[in-house]
């Protein structure tokens, strides 16, 4: 367990590197998930307010999720995937592009 920079749990050189990398990795995941939620929501033709209503949360929560400022639980992300009609895995795919299907397809 990390208890702070000068707690003595990690050598001084490692303490300045490990926590910032962990934070950076967490931010990367939040931004990946948020970007995918936004892309998938738009592809589904849904507004933030409509997704929020389906999830039973405030629209600002969906906005924060899409911006990568919210740290959603796995349970919440599962509910998001169901509300958007996508697989749970699609929320975590890097570089995926899902376009809106035309009515004729």
CORNORPE-V538121 format. One record per residue. RES is the residue in three letters. SS is DSSP state (a for helix, b for strand, c for the rest). Layout:
RES;SS + RES;SS
This chain:
UNK;c + UNK;c + UNK;c + UNK;c + UNK;c + UNK;c + UNK;c + UNK;c + UNK;c + UNK;c + UNK;c + UNK;a + UNK;a + UNK;a + UNK;a + UNK;a + UNK;a + UNK;a + UNK;a + UNK;a + UNK;a + UNK;a + UNK;a + UNK;a + UNK;a + UNK;a + UNK;a + UNK;a + UNK;a + UNK;a + UNK;a + UNK;a + UNK;a + UNK;a + UNK;a + UNK;a + UNK;a + UNK;a + UNK;a + UNK;a + UNK;a + UNK;a + UNK;a + UNK;c + UNK;c + UNK;c + UNK;c + UNK;a + UNK;a + UNK;a + UNK;a + UNK;a + UNK;a + UNK;a + UNK;a + UNK;c + UNK;c + UNK;c + UNK;a + UNK;a + UNK;a + UNK;a + UNK;a + UNK;a + UNK;a + UNK;a + UNK;a + UNK;c + UNK;c + UNK;c + UNK;c + UNK;c + UNK;c + UNK;a + UNK;a + UNK;a + UNK;a + UNK;a + UNK;a + UNK;a + UNK;a + UNK;a + UNK;a + UNK;a + UNK;c + UNK;c + UNK;c + UNK;a + UNK;a + UNK;a + UNK;a + UNK;a + UNK;c + UNK;c + UNK;c + UNK;c + UNK;c + UNK;c + UNK;c + UNK;c + UNK;c + UNK;c + UNK;c + UNK;c + UNK;c
